[in-house]
């Protein structure tokens, strides 16, 4: 607990550090974490693979431009609500730009824009995708913590393989499967917690 508390001043929130100025060195690290997440949401909103890099860059530029003016109000508006609107607006603007450049509107493009304009589930989708993104980042960190079969055991068990199957395939005792799974899960929870402290504003007042 003490070592965790000592880390909090430097890891409490990259968002808060980045918000302190557009030239803050935390920005590059923050963008590295958020870029794959934003790309995933833009893909869900119909941005084509050929346009994804440019649309993502546009969203990141808007994040860089607007975050400094974002007013965090934990009891009223969550950061990801604000972020979901930013990504949504980016996708809307991108599709409208593509429509103007093509001078015609295909049936697919019309359907995508109509879907974007009435996207009531976007925030819930972002919450789900964000949780999955945090887990992926945490698992990536754990590669430097666990060696051998530990991560493989955990991932395969989460994907539904039985302890007996994993034991047989990896040539380890079934008891070891349970031990390794528990160790990785415990550390994964801790790493996910730390990542959320780094990458989010707190949703509730302390």
C-alpha positions, 0 to 999 in steps of 0.5 A: 500500500505504501509503495502504491501511494508513493506512485500516485503523485506521478501517475495520478492522471496523464490527462491532468498533466496534459491539461496543464499545457499543450506542450507538456511532455505527458501528451505524447504518452497520453496519445500513445494510450488513446490512439488505438482506442480512438481508432477502434471507435472511429471504425465502429462509426463507419470510417473506412480503413483507408481513411482511418489514419487521417480521421484518427489524427483529426480526433487527436488534434481536437483532443489536443486543442480542446482538452485544456479547456475541458472543465471536469465536473465529476458529479455532472459530466464524465470525461468519456461522455465528453470524449464520445461526443468529440469522436462522434463529431469527428466521424460526422465531419469526416463523413460530410467531408467525404460526401462533399468531395464525392459530390454524391451520396451513396446508400451506404454513406447515407446510412452511416450518417443517419446512424451517426446522427442518432447514435444513442448507444455510443457512450455505452459502447465507448464504456465497454470498449474502454474497459476492454482497452484498459485490460489489453494495456494491462496485459501488455504490461504484464508481459514484463512481469510474468514469464513462462506459461502464466499469461498463456494460462490466464488468456486461455482460461478466460477464453473458456478452456478448461484447466484440464485442457490447459494442463494437458496442452502445456504439460503442467499440473492442473493445480498449477493452472489454477495458481497461475490464473489467480496470480495473473488475475490479481496483478491484472486488477492492480495494473488496470486500476493503475492505468485508470488512474493514469488515463482518466479523470476521477468520476467521483469526488474523493 
